[in-house]
Amino acid sequence: MELAKFINDNIIGRNSQFDGPFGRKHIIYCDYTASGKALLCIEDFIIKQVLPTYGNTHTSTGINSVQTTSYRDEAREILRNAFGATENDAVIFVGSGCTGAIHKLVDGLRLSKNDRPVVFVGASEHHSNLLPWREIASRVVRIKDDKNGMIDTNELEYSLKIARRERRTLIGCFSAASNITGTLFQDMKITALLHKYGAYSFWDYATAAPYVKIAMNPTSREYPNGEAHKDAIYFSMHKFVGGPQTPGLLIVKKSVIERNPVPGGSGGGTVLFVDRNSHLYLSDVEAREEGGTPAIVESIRAGLVIKLKNTVKDEWIMKHEEQLTRLAFTEWQDVPELVLLGSRTAPRVAIFSFLIRHLHTGLFLHHNFVCALLNDIYGIQARGGCACAGPYAQDLLGIDDSLSRRYTEILAADDDNVTLEILKPGFSRLNLPYFAPKEEIDFIIRAVTAIAKHGWEMLPYYKMNPETGGWHHHSTQLASMIQGSLSNIEFNNQELSMSPNNLSINYEECLRKGEEIFQKARNGPFNEIESIILADRQNNLIGAVKRNELRWFLFPSEALQILLHNDLNGVFPEINIPFHPREYDNNMERSEYQLQYYSTIPAQITGSGEPAEREVDMMRTNESAVLQLFGYLLQTALSRSSSVGYNFRSDYLSSSEVPSGQATGISAAWRLIVRCQRNRTDAVGVVRDGNQILLDTRQM
């Protein structure tokens, strides 16, 4: 798509470079889930068209104010139309992103102390969509996800039935997508269910908004009478490509926010008249709730960002997101060191959170170490931590309440105000941008694979900070990577910043250099490293971390011992890993929720053709096709060594004999079987029973 290339070419900083411990690297930005990148085309319009006639709003006499007000009003209408808001909905710009929009909504509800609501939230909520509701609710009911990673609507309905008896205000606050896994949740079905029991339906689109179609007032055959109309949606515009320096957005039913005639932030621009003793607020909700000088240029930029997304079209973006997701899953499914979090059967955008396991010890690599390697070796910008969604992160990592309390205790500052944040569990996260060229996507996927397989070998060359959780190469400090400073600016006729380096990146060359770095790490020089490790052993804080029973990651000194001895016997003590990431029911069968978001469905796969070439599509079709192809693969893979027949059975098919056929490759068949066992799929189990191979869905 030409427009995708146009977007990529316009990214400010696309060809930026930095000097790291392994030489100069191009920056590959994969952190759009946290914040987008600015676009030259949008900033150029701001500079040439908006700023020359910029003036404050709140007046209609001078040309500057009139033109600026016109731009801002037009931006609001672009947003209103893009998201299907009506005259019954208020479109409100909020200066501090999604968090500010949620607080604006809470203020607008005007709940009394005697009317503390019951609030229902999903398992995946970001802290911004959880903590404000905890402060005002009589209780917060957290709805778990089901075996496919979706919100459990049966549990939600049961909880709504119980809560309705209390005669309190009921509020449902759910994320449209997880910022950890990218999972897309069933917004229309949940909204209709909330309304059935008289609850408000509020939706956090912070993660989903740059990718999906947002409909404030959707209609469908299933919900023809407005049952799925949302009461409020909110998100941060800065997460869009082109979105830096844009405000948050709240779209809310006027009937909801008009419950409070006093604005959330009173001041200039919110009033019609003020005398010495009293004042009269504006009746227009949108004007009343944007007190003071608004984020004027930021709001105009938001309109341009959404206009660009509308031009690309939601349908194309979502189709491409699915393709990127499937590509990554396909490439990473045979990398046992890589532990991807979340369900693979739920609809999702191309956001991936993962841990890397050292197979010989079972320990993980620290997420900040992994992100440091991605940066230092490949220039890839990823993010480590819990993604400000702590409860869901603990669900995905397999941390129960008891273990969570133990981590809370160990992370609390001691009498010397020292914290061991290095012990805090987390993961690495990146996303694959839909506008990135194919060669860049392939580069990112292959770089993650390389670090999953060889990253542990770099541990002896890195040092950790037990108090902050940071990791850095021994030869560098983070401050040394910083290339610019505001303090060095002089206001004269010279430019205020360095000219960008526009050299293009050679992805294959970068991958080759990465291989050389890993090869050099395997070969030493270990005599230099041992002195560094010895110094680490003398650090009391590092020693305390290493001995702590809650430690879950491999230490540099342990990696060095493995590299030196090439054997764990007598070198590496047995360590009980405190948690194990949750495994989902990844049978790759499409759910009704996938059909809601994805427009194409692969054709069913039969026993004909080359199985090795069709594994991916097979794993995304129905159970019947899965079993047919599995029976075929087993029969053909084993037919060379035995003439015994192989039967299969399932909960869905009657027992029958596997069709005969020619062997098409033992490796392809067994790779497929092992993959399904590893993913704990419903689709098929492999059971040996004498001379028979049975395929049984009940075995998993």
Secondary structure, 3 states (H helix, E strand, C coil): CHHHHHHHHHECCCCCEEEECCEEEECEECCCCCCCCCEHHHHHHHHHHHHHHCCCCCCCCCHHHHHHHHHHHHHHHHHHHHCCCCCCEEEEEECCHHHHHHHHHHHHHCCCCCCCCEEEEECCCCHHHCHHHHHHCCEEEEECECCCCCECHHHHHHHHHHHHCCCCCEEEEEECECCCCCEECCHHHHHHHHHHCCCEEEEECCCCCCCCCCCCCCCCCCCCCCCCCCCEEEEEHHHCCCCCCCCEEEEEEHHHHCCCCCCCCCCCCCEEEECCCCEEECCCHHHHCCCCCCCHHHHHHHHHHHHHHHHHCHHHHHHHHHHHHHHHHHHHCCCCCEEECCCCCCCECCEEEEEEECCCCCCECCHHHHHHHHHHHHCEECEEECCCCHHHHHHHHCCCHHHHHHHHHHHCCCCCCCCCHHHCCCEEEEECCCCCCHHHHHHHHHHHHHHHHHHHHHHHHEEECCCCCCEEECCCCHHHHCCCCHHHCCCCCCCCCCCCCCCCCCHHHHHHHHHHHHHHHHCCCHHHHHHHHHHHHCCHHHHHHHHCCCCCECCHHHHHHHHHHCCCCCCCCCCCCCCCCCCCCCCCCCCHHHHHHCCCCCCCCCCCCCHHHCHHHHCCCCHHHHHHHHHHHHHHHHCCCCCCCCEECCCCCCCEECCCCCCCCHHHHHHHHHHHHHCCCCCCCEEEECCEEEECHHHC
